[in-house]
Amino acid sequence: MVLEDESSDDQSSLPYMQSSSSTDGLNQVPFSLEDPDYKGLELDVMSPCEKHGMASERLVAFEGTGTGRRFLACVQPEGSNCGFVEWVDHQWPPTMQNALLKLWAMVEDAKSARVNDNLESSFTIHHLTEKKNKLEANYDKLSAITYQQEVRKELIDDMKAQMATEMAKKDAKTQKLTQKYELLVNLTRAQATVIQNLKLNKMKKKRVLTEARMNLELKNAELTKCQDKLTQEKLELKLQVADLLKGNEKHIQEKWQLEFQNENLKEKFRGI
């Protein structure tokens, strides 16, 4: 099992990769389950195993506190597998790890109980078989007795009743173990669904933030263009005002010249 340090909040959106490979040739790949959403070879990220240099296989762990975590492993079969493992997902939070440990402990307890029940049933059947053999031996000895059929019937009925009782107990225990196992499987599947939903929600939030950032950048670009346009229009307006001021000064000069000419004409008329 590969251990990773918890990442800080500002690095939670970056791809997470931590790898390990076998140094003694033993296969260290965790047990995995089939996940239709994450399988096949990893071709998008160059993560080949160190020994073979080939594309690694996508797997989902189904073992201990790593249950539900995605990882990449050497694609070679057992015997040639170099034990290369590269984790894609971070370790689960401590509460999740504790829950997984309890679930797996319950699975192991159920398996152990089932094995013990099977052994107990085997011993019971063996004991009943020996008892049957003894009863049959006794029956052979009593074959000459007149109530032979009644004794034989009672012995066989007793044996059948005991075997039926033991088989009923075994069936009841087996049914309980099956129900517990199905409950554990359902809990594991529900846990995997919750984890998958959390991943999807995280991806959706990331996509929304990316789109918002792109929209903000576009708006900033539009504002920059508008500002440049306003600056240009302001400059043109200043030039127009300057032209108007020059025209006004020219108009005033022409007015003064006309007034001066009128005064001269008046003076000439007076002299006449």
Rosetta blueprint (number, residue, H / E / L):
1 M L
2 V L
3 L L
4 E L
5 D L
6 E L
7 S L
8 S L
9 D H
10 D H
11 Q H
12 S L
13 S L
14 L L
15 P L
16 Y L
17 M L
18 Q E
19 S E
20 S E
21 S L
22 S L
23 T L
24 D L
25 G L
26 L L
27 N L
28 Q L
29 V L
30 P L
31 F L
32 S E
33 L E
34 E L
35 D L
36 P L
37 D L
38 Y L
39 K L
40 G L
41 L E
42 E L
43 L L
44 D L
45 V L
46 M L
47 S L
48 P L
49 C L
50 E L
51 K L
52 H L
53 G L
54 M L
55 A L
56 S L
57 E E
58 R E
59 L E
60 V E
61 A E
62 F L
63 E L
64 G H
65 T H
66 G H
67 T L
68 G L
69 R L
70 R E
71 F E
72 L E
73 A E
74 C L
75 V L
76 Q L
77 P L
78 E L
79 G L
80 S L
81 N L
82 C L
83 G L
84 F L
85 V E
86 E E
87 W E
88 V L
89 D L
90 H L
91 Q L
92 W L
93 P L
94 P H
95 T H
96 M H
97 Q H
98 N H
99 A H
100 L H
101 L H
102 K H
103 L H
104 W H
105 A H
106 M H
107 V H
108 E H
109 D H
110 A H
111 K H
112 S H
113 A H
114 R H
115 V H
116 N H
117 D H
118 N H
119 L H
120 E H
121 S H
122 S H
123 F H
124 T H
125 I H
126 H H
127 H H
128 L H
129 T H
130 E H
131 K H
132 K H
133 N H
134 K H
135 L H
136 E H
137 A H
138 N H
139 Y H
140 D H
141 K H
142 L L
143 S L
144 A L
145 I L
146 T L
147 Y L
148 Q H
149 Q H
150 E H
151 V H
152 R H
153 K H
154 E H
155 L H
156 I H
157 D H
158 D H
159 M H
160 K H
161 A H
162 Q H
163 M H
164 A H
165 T H
166 E H
167 M H
168 A H
169 K H
170 K H
171 D H
172 A H
173 K H
174 T H
175 Q H
176 K H
177 L H
178 T H
179 Q H
180 K H
181 Y H
182 E H
183 L H
184 L H
185 V H
186 N H
187 L H
188 T H
189 R H
190 A H
191 Q H
192 A H
193 T H
194 V H
195 I H
196 Q H
197 N H
198 L H
199 K H
200 L H
201 N H
202 K H
203 M H
204 K H
205 K H
206 K H
207 R H
208 V H
209 L H
210 T H
211 E H
212 A H
213 R H
214 M H
215 N H
216 L H
217 E H
218 L H
219 K H
220 N H
221 A H
222 E H
223 L H
224 T H
225 K H
226 C H
227 Q H
228 D H
229 K H
230 L H
231 T H
232 Q H
233 E H
234 K H
235 L H
236 E H
237 L H
238 K H
239 L H
240 Q H
241 V H
242 A H
243 D H
244 L H
245 L H
246 K H
247 G H
248 N H
249 E H
250 K H
251 H H
252 I H
253 Q H
254 E H
255 K H
256 W H
257 Q H
258 L H
259 E H
260 F H
261 Q H
262 N H
263 E H
264 N H
265 L H
266 K H
267 E H
268 K H
269 F H
270 R H
271 G H
272 I L
